[in-house]
Amino acid sequence: MTFQDITRRGFLNNVTTGLTGVGLVHLLNGGAFASEPTNWQPGRGLTHHAPKAKRVLQIFCPGAASHLDLWEHKPSLEKYHGQPLPGEENFVSFQGKNGNLMQSPWAFAPAGESGKMWTSMLPHMSQHVDDIAFIHSMQSKSNTHGPGCVFMNTGHPTEGFPAAGAWTSYALGSANENLPTYVAISDIRGEPPNGKANWSNGFLPAKHQAIMMSDHQPIRNIERPDLISRETESASRDLLKTLNRNFAAQNPGQSDLSARIAAYELAGRMQMSAPEVSDLSQESASTHQSYGTQDENKLKAAYARNCLLARRLLERDVRYVNLYCASRASGVDGLLNWDAHKTLKSDYERHCPIFDQPTAALLSDLKQSGLLEDTLVLWTTEFGRMPTHQAGTAGRDHNPDGFTCWMMGAGVKGGVSYGATDEFGRRAEVNPTTVWDFYATVLQLLGFDHERLTWYHNGLDRRLTDVHGYVIDEILT
């Protein structure tokens, strides 16, 4: 048929048929035949697809915990110990020139049914090796602790973006009206590099920022004084709600005010419920012993109590718990975190026992209680360490080009390893993986398409995964 052969009637007929096809495609892709609800709205517990996980525990070890000494055994470091790194003999990294290849100071041996090579420095954690999916090919965009930590938590190396827990809070909303949706448990040694930016709400409403809790900073119990009757207290609260509601009606568009009111109301409810959550005296003596809460090492005991607090929060359906083991760097290398530039052996022999027993006890509790079936556990750090020693020292410098994170729990295959660095652990070589891939997978397990979970900000539909990210299907059940 030529252009001249098309009649007005025929043209309108073709247009109508075409538009019908477009409508059918829309219905098949996102309408009546779609698997996810068409009326999805954030904050109501709805998801894009059936979730495997209901809540997340993210354990973060700031300071760049060494993948080569904890999670990824490299026989070539033992074979070529003391020799130059081929092709990078004069490489200058974060703190300067590097020396020769340095094997791990600790022996590795097969663990579990999977036979995963495991460091002798984490004997308690070895019991969980068959439940963990290791991602050995992580890469970072920064070799500096502050931006690296923020990048690992938010998907952006600069401050001002929501953390993964804030996105989860926004997407799912609360499952316990008397407790926060998102909690960050800081280490007794202080906050991680860049502090609260690691659990910020960014441009999301203020109610999605994490509430800080820890055993060493207990929430005060402000029960109603005996002089005030229950009726008087209830009437006072009702009056305050009425005043707030009237003010909001007279000042439309004050979203920040509404968020602040909601935050204060949550704080009030927390004062009544959180003291019970953080009352670890309710736990049995055997539980305290298994976690190590009374250990003579005060740093270990404090972290153990935080692990126990994390479990109690997850039991009460807090959606996202960030648990930190160590803190920001200080003037004394290795004193506060995993940043072992000069004395790797002594630093990790101090840090690994703090982390090992309490974390293993927490994971065991989650598994034995059945909570692990719908709880996703993440272990993260901001980047890795060099396979060489730092020139003039017995430590390792920063390495953003290859490191390890891992997942276990809801929807995750256990006893598997995904990706790998090269034979020396220098760079991600097999299936290089980004932070965006990591969180695309986390959101997938929570029931969300990471490309569709967005917030309009500064002219863009922002995402936790920015404009990147692929789900790591190989580690999912």
C-alpha positions, 0 to 999 in steps of 0.5 A: 500500500502506498501513501496515496492509497491510505484513506481517512477511514483507514488511517483512523482505523490503524491509529485505533488499533495501535493505541489498543495495542499500547494499552494492552502492553501497559496492562500486561506490564504494569496493570491488571496482569502485573504480579505486584499491586497496582496501588502500591504506596510507600510506608504501608508495608506493601511491596512490589513483589513477594518479599523474602525478608521482613527486616534487616540487620546490617553489621558494619566494621568501619576502618576497612576490615581486611578481606585478605585476613578475614574472609578471602584466603589467598595461597599466592600470598603465602607462596610469594610472601616477601616478593614485589607485587607483579606490575605494581612494584612502586605502587603508591596507595592512600598513605604512600608507597607499598612494600612487598607482598605480605601473607596473612599472619594467621593460618586458614583451614577448611570450615563447615560442609562447604569447606570454605577456607577460614581464618583461625582468628574467628573460631566462633564465626566459623560455625556459620560459614555454611549459612553465608553467601560471600561476595568477594568482588566488591569495589568502592568509589573511595579510598578514604574512610569517611566517603567510603563509609557513607558510600557503603551505607547510602550508595553515594560517596558524598553526604546528603543522601538517604541510608539504606535503612532510611530507604527501607523505612520509607518503603515499608513503614513501621511494623511496631508503632512504639519503636523506631523503624530504623535504629543505629547502634553505635560502638562504645568507642564512638561513631564511625567516620562521618558520623550520622551521615551513615544513617541519615534520612538525606532528602527523605522526610526526617522521620526516616533517619535512624534513631541512635541507641546503644547499651552504653547510652540507655533511654531514660524511663519517664513513667507517669508520676504518681501525682498525675492520674492516667486520665489527666495524662490522656486528656493532656495528650489529646489537647496537644494533638488537637492543637497540632492538628489545628495548627497544621490545618492553618499552615498547609505544606508544613511537611517538616513540622509534621515530621518533627511532630511525628518524631516527638510523638514517637520519642514519647512512645519510645520512652515507655517501650524502649526501656523494656527493650534495652533492659538486658537483665531480662535475659538468662545467665546462659545468654549473657555468657554466650554473648560475652556481656560480662567479659573482662575485655570491656570493649568486647562486653560493650559490643556483646551487649549491643549485639543482644540489644540488636536481637531484641530490637529485631524480635520486636520488628524494627525494620532495619538495625545498623550495628557498628563494631568499632568507630572512627580513626584516631591518632593512635593507629588501630586503637579504635577500628580495623584500620591496621596501617602499621601493626596488622597482627597486634591490631587484629588480635585485639579486634577479632575477639571483640567481634567474633563471639558476640556476633556469632552468638547473635547469629545463632540466636536468630537462627535458633529462634527462626527469626533468620528465616525472614531476617536478612543479615549483612556484613559490610565495611567500606573497602579492603586492604592491600596485599602488600605491606605499607612501606616501613610497616607491618600493616596494610594500606587502603584498597578500594579495588577489591574487598568482601561483604557478605549476606545470610538469612532470608532468601540467601543461599548459604555456603557459597562464594560469588566473585573473586579478586585476583590471585593476590587479592589486589583487584576484583577480577571475577564478577566485579560487584558494586555497592549498587549491585549489593543494594539492588539485591537487598531491595529485591529480598525486601520485595522491591524493584530497585529501579522503581523505589524512587524519591523526586529530588532536585529534578531527578527520581533518586534511587538508593542504587543511583542509575546503576545496579543489578540483582546478584541472582547467583546468591539467592534461593 
